[in-house]
């Protein structure tokens, strides 16, 4: 073997590359992501939460709305007396190896005697739904708006970005609260016809989540629009775009087939970093009574129900608070890991 080949083999071994074979950028990013143990732990935790939320009836002894007036505000890991008929009729675990859970509070009970563990598990569905649906709405609106603005340029770009600047100057949380109050007021009035009637029916079918999706996702796209515009401005003068123009491709075709596939990757990573904020925003709305409709459980609503008696019954706040904190931390770790893995400038700094 020549000295040049030996040196190349030593360099490849030192950098972790297999001799004679290269890696694609995606493979490099995945390898870098796997080396980030905290990010991998975040992905594992999020995956577990998703699986538990999907199969919630399997992991919970009772329905989230099932009340037991004889066992309210029970502490965690305590048993309670219950009739066989009640357990047989209402407990999912009755006549299974987990039947002991029908008379045992894993995380205690709330003021209405509802099983706190069951409500925690079903509450994960709300947080995850907001995390994925609201982020998808924000991503789609911001990506389309920013792509059109960046590609059009000139006066169109200036007008569209001034609209974004104006909306940035408006505090979003009061607007979200006012939108939610307005939607809920229409629902209480019993509006069932027209466009708003359709929205109200969808909101009831989702336990009050639909209006939360609209309020959070439709007003958090501004940063995504700016990011998409910046990405498009950096790509629209590239050679492959010029070549597409030269062969007569229309603007819509260029944006859909050439620009969006190149900008969507970085935008997905940026949006993943926003997910914890969406979860906390939903928890805030539920805490002040503007989130999901009772008895649909939400971690924010559960904290609101229990914080008044936090000294005597700390478990009512402790368990949903821990679930909320761990889930948002996991999404943060995952987003940071994706950003570091796909941004070549940040590789190797940690």
C-alpha positions, 0 to 999 in steps of 0.5 A: 500500500502506498504512503498516500493510501495509508495516510488516507486510511488513517484519516478516515479511521480518525474521523470515523469514516469507513475506508473507501466509502463516503457518507451522505449529509443525512448519514453524517447528521444522523451519526452526530445526533446519535452521539448526543445522548441527551437528545436521544434520551429526549426522543425516547421519552417523547416516543414513550409518551406518544405510545402511552397517549395512543394506547391510553385505555390500556395504561389506565384503570378508569375513564378520565371522567369516571367519578367516585364520590367516596374517594376524593382527594386520595393520596398517591399509592393508597388503596380505597374501598370500592364495591365489586359491581362498581369495579366490574362496570367501570374499571378497564383492568377488571378480570385482568392481571392488573385487577389490583389497580381497580382498588389502588390509586397510583397517583391519587384522586382529584376533588371529584374522585377521578383517578389522577393517573388516568387523567394524566395519561389522557392529558398527554393526548391534549399536550401532544395534539397541541404540539403536533397540530399547532406546530403543523399549522404554524409551519404550513402557514409560515412556510407558504407566506414566507416562500411567496414573499421571498420569491416575489421580492420587490413591493410584494415582499415589502408589503408582506413583511410589513404586515408581519412586522405589524403583527409582531408588535401586537401581543399575541397572548391577549389576542389568543385569549380574546379569540378563545373567549369569542369562540367559546361565547359563540359555542354557549349561544348554541350557534350551529349554522354557517361556517362558525357553526361547523367550527363549533361542531368540530370543537365539541367533537375534539373536546375543545381542542379545535379552537385551541389549535386555531388560536395557537397555530394561526398566530404563531407563524410569524417567525416561521414566515421570516425564516422561510423568506430568508431561506428562499432569498438564499436559494432563489438566485442559485443555478438550479433555479436559474436553470428552471427559469431558463427552460420556461418553468412557471413560478408556482412550479419553481416554488413547489418543486425546487425551493420548498424541498430545499427549505423545508428541512431547516424549517422543520428543525426550527419548528421543533424548537417551538413545540415546548412553547406551544405545550406551555401556551396550551397549559396556560390557557387551560390554567385560566379556564380557556383551554379544553372543555371539561371533563377533558383532562389537560395538565394545565387545567389539572394544575388549576384544579389543585393549586388551591389546596397545594399544602394539603394535597400537593399531589394534585399539582405535583404529578401534572407539573412533573409530566408537563416539565418532563415533556417540554424538556424532552422536546427541547432536548430533541430540538437542540439535538436536531439543530446541532446535527443538521447545522454543520457549523455546530458539529463537534462543539459539544 
